Amino acid sequence: MKKHFLIPLNESKLPLFAETIGYNPAQENITRPNGYPFYHWIQTVSGQGTLEIQNQELNLPPNNGVLLLPHIAHSYKNEQSNSTAWRTLYVTFDGIMVKEILITLGLYQTAFFHWEQEAPISTFIANVLKQSNETTDSLSISASSYVYEFLLLLKKYGKTNKSNWKETSYLITLYSLIDWMKSQLANPDIGLDEMALFINISKRHLNSLFQKNFNITPYAYFVNLRIQQSKKLLLENNRVTIGEIALQVGFRSTSHFVATFKKMTGIPPEKYRHLNLG
């Protein structure tokens, strides 16, 4: 019988919370073109599955699992015949501090893991489910500590399969950085140091990866995002001043914003607004 429990929605304000924890004795085929909205871990108990992500297909036998970041398109299926069940354990989680926790543990990436049979990762989720069946409060706040404990075990015992996944993993990490950039447009303190810290790599490595994949430096990309957002703000409300917009897109001074806008578009922001609003 499939077992899983849900954490009440009000727990989503916790630094780290479990959305679901479960066991599936006959894992069905799943296709998610828009990914899953939470962080998602799935591991094989018995049988074998195949997971496809970024046009790569990798097997998931026993003592193997995959950690998926939110909104990463993926699909998985039973690799063997339907008569041979693919049994899985899974946990989905999120929280206001989850990125920082994963970055600190060096786990902030979509990646495959494998471990020795005797490692506690093999049975941890199943033991959590057993404990929840033996208590009357299976939806308790303790599920948050279960997720944190599991991530510590993954850090200690999990080994990443880096061979043909390395480049794809880097690309996924860069897209997560871009999403973070979009959330930080108003913050004037964001620079290359903060970007590199967010994805836990050196500044030099970040510059190299970003230019290799996008033909632009990460900071130049960030400035471009700010200017694109400023164009939107200029046209949404013509009563908002240029100075106010400058602050909303992370510029410390109006003059710096105007100079940057003109350099990138060829015209100052006031003229851009006038031309487009008529």
N, C-alpha and C positions, 0 to 999 in steps of 0.2 A: 504493500500500500504506500502511495506517495505521502510523504510527511513534510510539512513545512509550517512555519508560523510567521505571522506578520507583526511588525512593531507598530503601535498606534501612531497616527500622523503627528500628534503633538510631540513625539520624541524626536522629530526631525530638527529640533532646535539644539539637540545635543552636539557636542564636538564630533562624536562618531556614533552612528547608530546602524543597526541591522534593519534592512527592509524585509528580507526573507532569509530564512535558513532552512535547508531542506535536503531530502533524499528522494531520488526518483529511481524506482526499480526498473523502469523501462523508458529511458530517455527518448522523447519524441524528437523528430527533426525540427529545427528552428531556423527561420530566416528573418533577420532584422536589418533591413536596408538603412535604417536610421539609428542603428545601435540600440542600446538599452539606456534608460535615463539615469541609472545608478551605476556605481562600480560593481563589477560582476566577477565572481570567482566560480569556476566549475572544474571538478576533478573527476577522474574515472575511478570507480570502485572495481568493476569487472566489465568484461567485454572491451570494446574499443570504439571510440568516436573519431570523427574527422572534423576539424574546424577550418573554415575558410575565412580569411581576412586579407584585405589589400591584394586580392588576386593570388594569394598563396594558400596552399592547402597543406595542413600538417596533422599528423596522427596524434591521438590522445589515448594511449594505453593506460593500464593501471599504474599508479604511482606517478602520474603526470597530471598537471592542471594548467589552467590559463587564467590570468588576471586581465580583464578587459576594462579599459577606461570608459567613462560614459560617452554615448553617442558615436562609438566606433562601429561602422557597419560590419556585420559578421553573420555567419551561418554555421550550424553544425548538424551532423547527422550520424546515425549508427553506421559504422564502417563495415560491420559484418551483416549477415543475413538477419531478417526480421525474427527468425527463430532463436537467435542468440541476443539476449537483452544487453543493452548498454546501460549499466547502472552508474548513476552519478550522485555526487554530493555537491551542493552549491550554497553560496551565500551572496546576497546583494546588499550593498551598504552605501552610506553617504554620511554627510555631516559637515558642519561649518569649518572644522579643522582637518578634514580628511586629507586634503592636498598637502598640507604642511606635515602631517604624520607620515604620509607615503614618501614625500621628498626626503624627510629625515631618515627614513629606513632604506632609502635607495630603491623604492618599489614603484615610483610614479612613472609607470610605463605599461603599455599593453605587452605582455610577455608570457612565454611558456616556461613552466617550471617542472623539474623532475626531482625525485628524492628517493632515499633508500626505503625499502619496505618497512623497516622497523621504526622509521621516523614518526613522531606523533602526528604529523600532518595527515597521515593515512586514516587515522581514526578520530581526529579531534571533532569534526563536525558531527559525526555519528554519535559521539559521546554527549555532545551538547544537546542533540535531539532526544537522547535517552533521558538526560536530566530533566528536560522540559516536560517529558511525559510523567515524570515522577513527582512533579511539583504542581501545585494548584495555580501558580502564577507564571505560566509559561511565557507570557508576554511582558515579563518584567524588564526593568532597566538594565538588568544584568547582561542582556544581549549585547549591549555596547561593549562591555568588558570582554565578552566572547570574541567579538570581531577584532578588538585590539590584541588579544592574546593570540588569535590565529595569525595576524599579520606579523607578530614577533616570531612565531614558529616558522612562517614562510621565509622571513629574513634569515633565520638561523639555519634551517635545513634545506630550503629550496635552492636548486641550482638552475640557472637559466640556460635554455637551449639557444645559443647565440648564433649558430652557424648561418643559416640562410634567412634568419629573422632580423639580423642586426640592422640592416639598412631600413627595413620597413618600420622597425621599432623607433628608429631615430625620426623618421618622417612623422609618425603618429605623435611623438613627443613635441615636435616643432608645431604641429597643428594645435596641440594643447596650449603651447606657449602663445600662439596667435589669439586663441580664445581668451586667454588671460590678459593679453595686451588690450583687447577690446573692452575689458572690464576696468582697465586702469587708465583710460584716456584722460580723465580729469586730474590724475595724480602727477604733480610736477616733479616728484622725486624719483620717478622711474627712469632708470638708465640701463646700460649694458650689465652693470653689476647685479642689479635686481633681477634682470631677465635670466642671467646665468644661474643665479641662486635658485630661481623658481624651478628650473628643470635639472638642477644639481650637476652642471657641467662647467668647465672653465670658460671664461670669456672668449679665449682664442678658439676653442673648439666650437662654441656657439656661432661665432662669426663665420668660421669655415663651413659648418653644416648648413647654415642659413643661406649663404651665398651659393653653395653648391646646389641647393634645392630650389631657391627662389631668385637667384641672380641679383640679390640686394642684401645689404647688411640688415641685421635685425632692428637696429635703431632707426635706420632710414625707413624701414617698413612701418615702424611704430609712428614716426612723424607723419607718414603718408596717411595712416589711419586717422590721426588727429585732424589733418586737413580735410579729409573726406567727411568726417563728422561735423566739422565746422561749416562746410558747405550746406549740409542738411539743416543745421541750426540757423544759418543765415536766411534760409528761405522759409523756415517754419514760422517765424515770428519776426516781422520787421521792426518791432518795438524793442527787441533785445539789442543792447548796444554791442559794438565790436569788442569793447573791453570785457563785457560779461561773457561773451562767447570765447574770448581768449582764455579766460579762467576756466571755463567749462571743458576745454580741450587741453588743459594742462600747461598753458604758457604762463610764465610768471609776470610777463609784461605785455601790454598791448603792442608796443612797437616791435617786439620780437615776433609776435604772432603775425602782424601785418607784413613784415619783411619776409617771413617764411612762406606765407600764403602767396605773396606776389612772386616769389622765386619759383614756386611750384606750379602756379597757374598762369602766370604772366600778367595778372591784374590784381589790384588790392581788393580786400574783401568787400568794402563798401561798393565798389564798382561792380563786383560779381553779383551782389544782391540787387543792385539797380538794374543790371542787364537782364537778370532772370525773373525779376518781379515786374519789370516794365514800369 
